[in-house]
Amino acid sequence: MSDEFIQRIRGVIANSQRIPLEKVSIDSTFQELGIDSMDAVNILFGLESEFDINIPDEDTKDIRTVRQMAEGVEKLVAAKATDSAPSSGAAPAQ
């Protein structure tokens, strides 16, 4: 996971919760940050917008830390990149 990617995740969380960025670390738990289930929904909307992804509800049930959230978003971003990559099976130009 790149530093830029982690910074973007931390930024979304800090902005949606109106807490200082320096309080949000990759190892923070939601409990430490005072994030409840309703707050988590707002964060998820922010992440979906930031990364142009769709986060399925079932993928969010066991997320309790910033790291877990970042890992889940990273997988969805990678899957989206794979899905939107042009197919290599195109016929050669003549």
TORBAPA-637642 format. One record per residue: residue number from 1; residue in three letters; x, z negated, y negated of N, C-alpha, C in turn. Coordinates in nm, 3 decimals. Layout:
<atoms>
ATOM_nr_rest_n_xx_n_zz_n_yy_ca_xx_ca_zz_ca_yy_c_xx_c_zz_c_yy
ATOM_NUM_Ala_X_Z_Y_X_Z_Y_X_Z_Y;
...
</atoms>
This chain:
<atoms>
ATOM_nr_rest_n_xx_n_zz_n_yy_ca_xx_ca_zz_ca_yy_c_xx_c_zz_c_yy
ATOM_1_Met_0.084_0.000_0.117_0.000_0.000_0.000_0.090_0.000_-0.124;
ATOM_2_Ser_0.066_0.093_-0.214_0.151_0.104_-0.333_0.117_-0.004_-0.436;
ATOM_3_Asp_0.213_-0.034_-0.521_0.189_-0.130_-0.629_0.078_-0.082_-0.721;
ATOM_4_Glu_0.075_0.048_-0.748_-0.029_0.104_-0.835_-0.168_0.082_-0.774;
ATOM_5_Phe_-0.179_0.105_-0.645_-0.306_0.087_-0.575_-0.351_-0.058_-0.586;
ATOM_6_Ile_-0.260_-0.152_-0.559_-0.292_-0.294_-0.567_-0.332_-0.331_-0.709;
ATOM_7_Gln_-0.262_-0.277_-0.808_-0.295_-0.305_-0.948_-0.437_-0.258_-0.981;
ATOM_8_Arg_-0.475_-0.143_-0.930_-0.609_-0.091_-0.955_-0.715_-0.183_-0.894;
ATOM_9_Ile_-0.691_-0.229_-0.772_-0.784_-0.322_-0.705_-0.794_-0.451_-0.787;
ATOM_10_Arg_-0.679_-0.508_-0.822_-0.677_-0.632_-0.900_-0.749_-0.613_-1.034;
ATOM_11_Gly_-0.729_-0.497_-1.097_-0.793_-0.468_-1.224_-0.943_-0.465_-1.214;
ATOM_12_Val_-0.994_-0.401_-1.110_-1.140_-0.395_-1.091_-1.197_-0.536_-1.072;
ATOM_13_Ile_-1.129_-0.615_-0.990_-1.176_-0.752_-0.966_-1.172_-0.834_-1.095;
ATOM_14_Ala_-1.060_-0.828_-1.166_-1.046_-0.905_-1.290_-1.150_-0.863_-1.393;
ATOM_15_Asn_-1.170_-0.733_-1.410_-1.267_-0.685_-1.508_-1.410_-0.722_-1.471;
ATOM_16_Ser_-1.446_-0.706_-1.344_-1.584_-0.734_-1.304_-1.614_-0.884_-1.310;
ATOM_17_Gln_-1.512_-0.967_-1.291_-1.532_-1.112_-1.292_-1.497_-1.175_-1.426;
ATOM_18_Arg_-1.443_-1.093_-1.516_-1.400_-1.142_-1.647_-1.301_-1.259_-1.634;
ATOM_19_Ile_-1.203_-1.237_-1.547_-1.096_-1.336_-1.531_-0.963_-1.267_-1.561;
ATOM_20_Pro_-0.863_-1.343_-1.604_-0.733_-1.283_-1.635_-0.671_-1.216_-1.513;
ATOM_21_Leu_-0.614_-1.098_-1.534_-0.552_-1.022_-1.425_-0.449_-1.105_-1.352;
ATOM_22_Glu_-0.372_-1.187_-1.425_-0.266_-1.264_-1.361_-0.319_-1.370_-1.263;
ATOM_23_Lys_-0.448_-1.401_-1.270_-0.507_-1.496_-1.175_-0.542_-1.429_-1.043;
ATOM_24_Val_-0.547_-1.296_-1.042_-0.585_-1.221_-0.922_-0.459_-1.168_-0.854;
ATOM_25_Ser_-0.426_-1.224_-0.738_-0.312_-1.173_-0.663_-0.362_-1.110_-0.534;
ATOM_26_Ile_-0.277_-1.035_-0.469_-0.315_-0.969_-0.343_-0.351_-1.075_-0.238;
ATOM_27_Asp_-0.296_-1.195_-0.251_-0.321_-1.300_-0.152_-0.431_-1.398_-0.193;
ATOM_28_Ser_-0.499_-1.372_-0.305_-0.610_-1.458_-0.349_-0.728_-1.447_-0.254;
ATOM_29_Thr_-0.793_-1.560_-0.232_-0.919_-1.557_-0.158_-1.032_-1.550_-0.260;
ATOM_30_Phe_-1.147_-1.503_-0.215_-1.262_-1.498_-0.305_-1.302_-1.639_-0.347;
ATOM_31_Gln_-1.288_-1.734_-0.257_-1.322_-1.873_-0.290_-1.233_-1.923_-0.404;
ATOM_32_Glu_-1.103_-1.895_-0.396_-1.011_-1.938_-0.502_-1.049_-1.877_-0.637;
ATOM_33_Leu_-1.100_-1.755_-0.633_-1.136_-1.684_-0.757_-1.279_-1.713_-0.802;
ATOM_34_Gly_-1.352_-1.793_-0.723_-1.490_-1.827_-0.759_-1.585_-1.710_-0.739;
ATOM_35_Ile_-1.554_-1.623_-0.644_-1.637_-1.504_-0.618_-1.736_-1.535_-0.507;
ATOM_36_Asp_-1.865_-1.520_-0.539_-1.969_-1.540_-0.437_-2.019_-1.403_-0.391;
ATOM_37_Ser_-2.119_-1.402_-0.306_-2.165_-1.276_-0.247_-2.221_-1.179_-0.351;
ATOM_38_Met_-2.289_-1.231_-0.453_-2.341_-1.143_-0.558_-2.227_-1.084_-0.641;
ATOM_39_Asp_-2.125_-1.166_-0.669_-2.007_-1.116_-0.741_-1.939_-1.005_-0.659;
ATOM_40_Ala_-1.931_-1.027_-0.528_-1.866_-0.929_-0.441_-1.938_-0.793_-0.448;
ATOM_41_Val_-2.069_-0.795_-0.458_-2.145_-0.670_-0.470_-2.104_-0.596_-0.597;
ATOM_42_Asn_-2.093_-0.668_-0.708_-2.050_-0.605_-0.834_-1.908_-0.549_-0.823;
ATOM_43_Ile_-1.821_-0.621_-0.754_-1.684_-0.573_-0.734_-1.686_-0.445_-0.650;
ATOM_44_Leu_-1.768_-0.443_-0.546_-1.777_-0.325_-0.460_-1.824_-0.203_-0.540;
ATOM_45_Phe_-1.922_-0.222_-0.627_-1.967_-0.110_-0.712_-1.852_-0.061_-0.799;
ATOM_46_Gly_-1.775_-0.155_-0.854_-1.661_-0.119_-0.937_-1.556_-0.042_-0.859;
ATOM_47_Leu_-1.530_-0.084_-0.736_-1.431_-0.016_-0.652_-1.480_0.123_-0.612;
ATOM_48_Glu_-1.608_0.134_-0.582_-1.664_0.266_-0.548_-1.645_0.362_-0.665;
ATOM_49_Ser_-1.669_0.315_-0.785_-1.653_0.397_-0.903_-1.505_0.429_-0.930;
ATOM_50_Glu_-1.420_0.330_-0.921_-1.276_0.347_-0.948_-1.211_0.448_-0.853;
ATOM_51_Phe_-1.249_0.442_-0.725_-1.184_0.525_-0.624_-1.270_0.640_-0.576;
ATOM_52_Asp_-1.390_0.656_-0.631_-1.483_0.763_-0.593_-1.505_0.764_-0.441;
ATOM_53_Ile_-1.543_0.648_-0.390_-1.569_0.632_-0.247_-1.705_0.565_-0.229;
ATOM_54_Asn_-1.752_0.564_-0.105_-1.874_0.493_-0.069_-1.834_0.386_0.032;
ATOM_55_Ile_-1.860_0.259_0.000_-1.824_0.149_0.088_-1.948_0.106_0.166;
ATOM_56_Pro_-1.950_0.132_0.297_-2.066_0.094_0.379_-2.085_-0.058_0.381;
ATOM_57_Asp_-2.209_-0.102_0.374_-2.239_-0.246_0.373_-2.177_-0.318_0.492;
ATOM_58_Glu_-2.183_-0.256_0.609_-2.133_-0.323_0.730_-1.981_-0.347_0.724;
ATOM_59_Asp_-1.911_-0.272_0.641_-1.767_-0.290_0.627_-1.730_-0.409_0.540;
ATOM_60_Thr_-1.826_-0.467_0.473_-1.797_-0.572_0.374_-1.827_-0.714_0.421;
ATOM_61_Lys_-1.892_-0.728_0.533_-1.942_-0.859_0.574_-1.834_-0.964_0.595;
ATOM_62_Asp_-1.717_-0.926_0.645_-1.613_-1.023_0.679_-1.499_-1.027_0.579;
ATOM_63_Ile_-1.513_-0.960_0.466_-1.405_-0.957_0.367_-1.409_-1.087_0.287;
ATOM_64_Arg_-1.294_-1.155_0.287_-1.285_-1.284_0.218_-1.164_-1.294_0.124;
ATOM_65_Thr_-1.079_-1.191_0.124_-0.958_-1.196_0.041_-0.938_-1.064_-0.032;
ATOM_66_Val_-0.858_-1.067_-0.135_-0.823_-0.945_-0.208_-0.750_-0.849_-0.115;
ATOM_67_Arg_-0.660_-0.901_-0.032_-0.585_-0.815_0.062_-0.679_-0.742_0.158;
ATOM_68_Gln_-0.776_-0.814_0.214_-0.872_-0.750_0.305_-0.950_-0.640_0.233;
ATOM_69_Met_-0.988_-0.668_0.110_-1.062_-0.568_0.033_-0.974_-0.446_0.007;
ATOM_70_Ala_-0.850_-0.469_-0.031_-0.758_-0.359_-0.059_-0.733_-0.275_0.066;
ATOM_71_Glu_-0.716_-0.341_0.179_-0.693_-0.267_0.305_-0.814_-0.181_0.341;
ATOM_72_Gly_-0.934_-0.235_0.322_-1.055_-0.158_0.349_-1.070_-0.039_0.257;
ATOM_73_Val_-1.044_-0.059_0.129_-1.053_0.050_0.032_-0.946_0.155_0.063;
ATOM_74_Glu_-0.828_0.111_0.099_-0.720_0.204_0.132_-0.760_0.296_0.248;
ATOM_75_Lys_-0.822_0.239_0.351_-0.868_0.319_0.465_-0.973_0.422_0.422;
ATOM_76_Leu_-1.067_0.380_0.337_-1.172_0.472_0.292_-1.114_0.583_0.204;
ATOM_77_Val_-1.019_0.549_0.119_-0.955_0.650_0.034_-0.878_0.750_0.121;
ATOM_78_Ala_-0.807_0.700_0.222_-0.731_0.788_0.312_-0.826_0.878_0.391;
ATOM_79_Ala_-0.937_0.823_0.438_-1.035_0.902_0.513_-1.095_1.010_0.425;
ATOM_80_Lys_-1.122_0.976_0.299_-1.177_1.074_0.206_-1.078_1.186_0.182;
ATOM_81_Ala_-0.951_1.152_0.167_-0.847_1.253_0.143_-0.836_1.346_0.263;
ATOM_82_Thr_-0.848_1.290_0.383_-0.841_1.371_0.505_-0.962_1.463_0.515;
ATOM_83_Asp_-1.079_1.409_0.481_-1.203_1.489_0.489_-1.205_1.602_0.387;
ATOM_84_Ser_-1.142_1.581_0.271_-1.148_1.684_0.166_-1.028_1.776_0.167;
ATOM_85_Ala_-0.931_1.752_0.258_-0.814_1.839_0.265_-0.856_1.975_0.320;
ATOM_86_Pro_-0.796_2.081_0.265_-0.832_2.214_0.317_-0.788_2.230_0.461;
ATOM_87_Ser_-0.867_2.299_0.534_-0.835_2.320_0.675_-0.716_2.415_0.687;
ATOM_88_Ser_-0.629_2.385_0.783_-0.510_2.469_0.803_-0.540_2.586_0.894;
ATOM_89_Gly_-0.664_2.598_0.940_-0.700_2.705_1.032_-0.747_2.831_0.962;
ATOM_90_Ala_-0.720_2.844_0.832_-0.763_2.962_0.758_-0.685_3.084_0.803;
ATOM_91_Ala_-0.749_3.194_0.800_-0.683_3.320_0.838_-0.583_3.360_0.730;
ATOM_92_Pro_-0.470_3.414_0.770_-0.371_3.457_0.671_-0.422_3.573_0.587;
ATOM_93_Ala_-0.381_3.576_0.462_-0.420_3.685_0.371_-0.356_3.816_0.418;
ATOM_94_Gln_-0.429_3.926_0.401_-0.376_4.057_0.444_-0.351_4.147_0.327;
</atoms>
